[in-house]
Amino acid sequence: MTKKPARLTSSFMELLTPALQAKIEAAATLMRYADGSLIHSRGDDRPGLSIVKSGAVTAGIYGPNGTFVIASVLGTGQTFGQLTLFAGLPRTHDMTASGPTEILQLRPSAFFQLFETEPEIARALLTSTLKRSYLLMELLDAQRRLPLTERTAKVLLLMMKTSGADRHFKARQSDLAFALGISRVSLGKALGNLKGLGLIEIGYGQISLTNPENMEHWVTENCDIALFT
């Protein structure tokens, strides 16, 4: 019997019981952000855990010329800020709201009070963080090894998975080109190839999968490893 691969996109919050989710929400401060608003800046050393309650958050780095290089997109239930709590390190990316977004902010005192009394939190945080690290390694592999069309497809699918989206990915093509380290023209060719295969549709400011299962199957067949369940 073939073992079913582990699900790689479990968020922190969905790994917790409803009762513990409620405890976290009660201890946190709810912050609301409009589309494009800055949530945290790269280099910010204020500690705390941030949890996406609704909407999505884009992680990236603003270049000196104002360009924004996307690293990942985090959806509902995903966390960021762990490094500030456990390693005392500053934030590594600029975090911006992608659409209207709500964030649960946990101060260090509130977080560690829960962390020290609820073992389930440690397990969920470790599990979700390790899965994100695994996906990051897959993104790096795609950047270094895969041909352009395959690389674009895999990165699109991984970003959609971490964002919690099932079909639509909100991103400007110029931003996606920077994320992939390619020119806008090269990205256009890759997206054109994927569209020609019937895998995606291209709209204003977003890319849509025509059939998520077909996209996952194509990526699995052409990128060596079955990543998704």
N, C-alpha and C positions, 0 to 999 in steps of 0.2 A: 504493500500500500504506500503510495507516494505521500510524503508528509507535506501538508499545506504550508506554504511560506508564511512567516509571521507578518502581520499587518504593520506597515512601516509608518503610518501617519497618525497613530494615536496621539491625541493631545493630552496635556497634563490634566485638564479638568474632566475629560471623559473617562479617565482612569480612576477617578474618585467616586465614592458613594454619594448619592444625592444629599445625605445628611452632612457630609464633610464639605461638599460644595457650598452648602448653605452657610456653614461656619466661616468659610473663607470669604464669602461675599459680605457677611456681617462684619468681619474684621477689616475689610478693605475700604478704600475710598473710591467711589465711582467717578471717573473723569470722562467727559465727552469731548470729542474732537471732530471738527469739520474736515471734509475731504482735503488732503494735502497739508494739513496742520502738522507741525513738528511736535513730536511727543518727547523724544530725548535726543540730545546731540552726541555725536562721537566725542569721547574725552570727558563726558560728564561723569563725575566720581561720586555722585549722591547714590547711596545704596538703596535697594528696594527691589521687590519682585513685581513685574507687570504681567497681567493676564488679560488676553483679549476676550472681552465679554461678548461683543458683537462687532461686525464689520471686519476689517483686516488691517494689518500693519505691514508696510514695506520697509525692509532693512536694506540700507545701502550706504554709500559714502559720496558726499558732494566733492567734486573736484575743484581745483582753483579757478577753472573757467565756468563754474556753475553747473556742470554736467552731474547727473546723479547716476551712479553705477549700482544697479540692483544686485543684492546678494541673495535675498530670499523674500518670500511673502508669507506672513504668519496669519492664520485664520483663527476662528473662534476656539477658545480653550488653550491656545498656545501661550507660552510664557517667554519673557526675556528679562534680563537683569540678574541672572544667576551668578554671573562672574562678580558682580559688585557685592554680593552677599557672602559668597564662600571663598573668594580669592582676593577680595579687596581691590579688584582691578577696575579701571574706568571702562565705560561703555565703548564698544568697538565700532558701532555703526550709528548712523543717523536713522532714527525711526520715525516714519511719517504715516499718517492715517490714509488709508486707501478707501475712499468713500466715508460716509458718516460712521464713526467708530467709537465704541465705549471700551474703556480700559479700567480694570480693577487694579488699584495701586496698593500694595502691601508694604508698609514701613518695616524696617528690620525688626523692631521690637514685636510687632504683631505677627510677622512671619515666623520668627524663631519660637515664639510662644506656642504656635500651632505645630511647628516642625518638631519640637521636642516632646510634644504630648500625643502626636498622631503619626505613628510609624507609616501609615498609608501614604502620607505626603511625601516622605523620603523615597519610597518605592516608585511612586508615580513620577516624581520629578526626575529621578535617575533614569527610569524607563524612557520617558519622553525626550530627555536630553540626549541619551545614547542613540535613539532612533533618528533624531535630528542630525547628530554627528555622522551617522551612517549615510544619510541622504546627502550630507555635505561632501563626503568622500566620493559618492557616486557623481555628484556635480563636477568635482575636480577631475575625476576619471573621464567624464564626457568632454570636458574642456581640453584635455591633453591627448586623448586617443581617438575619438570618434570623428568620422567625416562630418562636414558642416550640416547636412540635412539631418542626419541621425542625432548629432549633438543638439541641434535646435529642438527637435522633437522631444528628446529626453529631458532637457532643461525645462521646456514648457510643461511637460507632464509632472515633473517633480515640483515645480513651483505651484502648479494648480493643486497638487495634493497637499502641500503644506499650508496653502491658503485656505483649504477647506472647500474650494470650488469644485464642482463636478463637471462643468462644461465651459464656463467662460473665464478668461484670464484678462484682467484689466491692466493694460500696459501700453505705453507708446512704443512704437517700433524703434525709435531712436534710443530709448532707455534699454530695451531688450538687446539691441546691438551692442551697447556698452557692456552689458552684463556678460554677453558671450565673447567679448573681446574681438568683435568683427565690425566691418563697416556696415552702414545702413544699406548699401547696395547688395552686399553679400547676404545680409539677413533677408532682404526682399527676395533674393533667388531661392534661399532655403525655404521660406514660407510659401513661395510659389510652388516649389516641388511638393510640399506637404499638402497644399490645396489641390494640386493636380492629382494626388493620390486619393483625394476625397476624405482626408483626415481632419482638415481644419477649414474654417471660414474666417475671413478677415474683415472686421468692421472698424468703425471709427473709434480708436482708443482701446480696442479690445480684440482678442483672438478667441474664437470658439471652436471647441471640438465638435465635429459633426456627429461622432459616436465615440464616447469615452472608452468603451470596451475595445473597439477597433484600434484606437490609438494605443492603448495598453498592449494589445496583442502585437501591433507593428513594432513598438519599442522593444518588447521582449524578444521578438524574432530577430531584430536587427542590432541590438545592443548587448548581446551575449548573456544577459542575466535577467531572470524573472523577478521584478522588483515589487510587483503590486498584487493585491488580493481584492 
